Amino acid sequence: MPKAKLQFGYALLVPAILAVSISGASAQRQSADAIRAECMRQANEAAQNVPSFSPAAAADRNTRGVSVYRECARKHGIRP
Protein backbone atom coordinates (compact mmCIF):
# COMPACT_ATOMS: atom_id res chain seq x y z
CA MET A 1 0.00 0.00 0.00
CA PRO A 2 2.76 2.55 0.77
CA LYS A 3 4.26 1.89 -2.66
CA ALA A 4 0.94 2.81 -4.32
CA LYS A 5 0.78 6.05 -2.33
CA LEU A 6 4.33 6.88 -3.32
CA GLN A 7 3.59 6.27 -7.00
CA PHE A 8 0.45 8.39 -6.74
CA GLY A 9 2.49 11.17 -5.15
CA TYR A 10 5.02 11.03 -7.98
CA ALA A 11 2.21 11.04 -10.52
CA LEU A 12 0.99 14.34 -9.06
CA LEU A 13 4.41 15.86 -8.44
CA VAL A 14 6.12 15.28 -11.80
CA PRO A 15 3.59 17.16 -13.98
CA ALA A 16 3.62 20.07 -11.51
CA ILE A 17 7.41 20.33 -11.69
CA LEU A 18 7.35 20.15 -15.48
CA ALA A 19 4.69 22.86 -15.68
CA VAL A 20 6.74 25.20 -13.51
CA SER A 21 9.92 24.63 -15.51
CA ILE A 22 8.15 25.15 -18.84
CA SER A 23 6.48 28.37 -17.69
CA GLY A 24 9.82 29.65 -16.39
CA ALA A 25 11.47 29.03 -19.75
CA SER A 26 8.59 30.75 -21.50
CA ALA A 27 8.90 33.82 -19.27
CA GLN A 28 12.61 34.00 -19.99
CA ARG A 29 11.95 33.76 -23.74
CA GLN A 30 9.45 36.59 -23.60
CA SER A 31 11.99 38.66 -21.75
CA ALA A 32 14.58 38.02 -24.49
CA ASP A 33 11.99 38.96 -27.12
CA ALA A 34 11.26 42.21 -25.28
CA ILE A 35 14.97 42.99 -25.10
CA ARG A 36 15.35 42.32 -28.83
CA ALA A 37 12.41 44.60 -29.57
CA GLU A 38 13.96 47.37 -27.50
CA CYS A 39 17.33 46.90 -29.23
CA MET A 40 15.60 47.05 -32.62
CA ARG A 41 13.84 50.26 -31.61
CA GLN A 42 17.17 51.80 -30.60
CA ALA A 43 18.77 50.65 -33.86
CA ASN A 44 15.98 52.20 -35.95
CA GLU A 45 16.24 55.45 -34.02
CA ALA A 46 20.02 55.57 -34.53
CA ALA A 47 19.63 54.83 -38.25
CA GLN A 48 17.16 57.69 -38.65
CA ASN A 49 19.68 60.11 -37.16
CA VAL A 50 22.21 59.52 -39.97
CA PRO A 51 22.23 62.49 -42.37
CA SER A 52 20.65 61.56 -45.68
CA PHE A 53 22.47 64.03 -47.92
CA SER A 54 25.43 61.72 -48.54
CA PRO A 55 25.36 59.43 -51.62
CA ALA A 56 25.97 56.36 -49.47
CA ALA A 57 23.31 57.24 -46.88
CA ALA A 58 21.56 53.85 -47.06
CA ALA A 59 24.79 51.99 -46.34
CA ASP A 60 25.61 54.40 -43.51
CA ARG A 61 22.16 53.92 -41.97
CA ASN A 62 22.44 50.14 -42.22
CA THR A 63 25.90 50.14 -40.66
CA ARG A 64 24.84 52.39 -37.80
CA GLY A 65 21.68 50.39 -37.12
CA VAL A 66 23.49 47.05 -37.03
CA SER A 67 26.19 48.50 -34.79
CA VAL A 68 23.69 49.86 -32.27
CA TYR A 69 21.65 46.64 -32.30
CA ARG A 70 24.69 44.46 -31.62
CA GLU A 71 25.93 46.78 -28.90
CA CYS A 72 22.55 46.69 -27.18
CA ALA A 73 22.30 42.90 -27.47
CA ARG A 74 25.76 42.41 -25.98
CA LYS A 75 24.95 44.83 -23.16
CA HIS A 76 21.85 42.80 -22.25
CA GLY A 77 23.58 39.44 -22.63
CA ILE A 78 21.58 38.08 -25.55
CA ARG A 79 22.93 36.89 -28.86
CA PRO A 80 22.43 39.39 -31.69
C-alpha positions, -999 to +999 in steps of 0.1 A: +000+000+000+028+026+008+043+019-027+009+028-043+008+061-023+043+069-033+036+063-070+004+084-067+025+112-052+050+110-080+022+110-105+010+143-091+044+159-084+061+153-118+036+172-140+036+201-115+074+203-117+074+201-155+047+229-157+067+252-135+099+246-155+081+251-188+065+284-177+098+297-164+115+290-197+086+308-215+089+338-193+126+340-200+120+338-237+094+366-236+120+387-218+146+380-245+120+390-271+113+422-253+150+430-251+154+423-288+124+446-296+140+474-275+173+469-292+156+471-326+138+503-316+172+518-306+188+507-339+160+522-360+162+555-340+200+556-345+196+548-382+172+577-387+197+601-372+222+595-400+222+625-424+206+616-457+225+640-479+254+617-485+254+594-516+260+564-495+233+572-469+216+539-471+248+520-463+256+544-435+222+539-420+224+501-422+259+501-407+248+524-378+217+504-371+235+470-370+262+485-348+237+499-323+216+466-323+247+445-316+259+468-289+225+467-272+223+429-275+258+424-260+250+448-232+219+428-223+236+394-226+216+381-256+229+369-289+224+394-317 
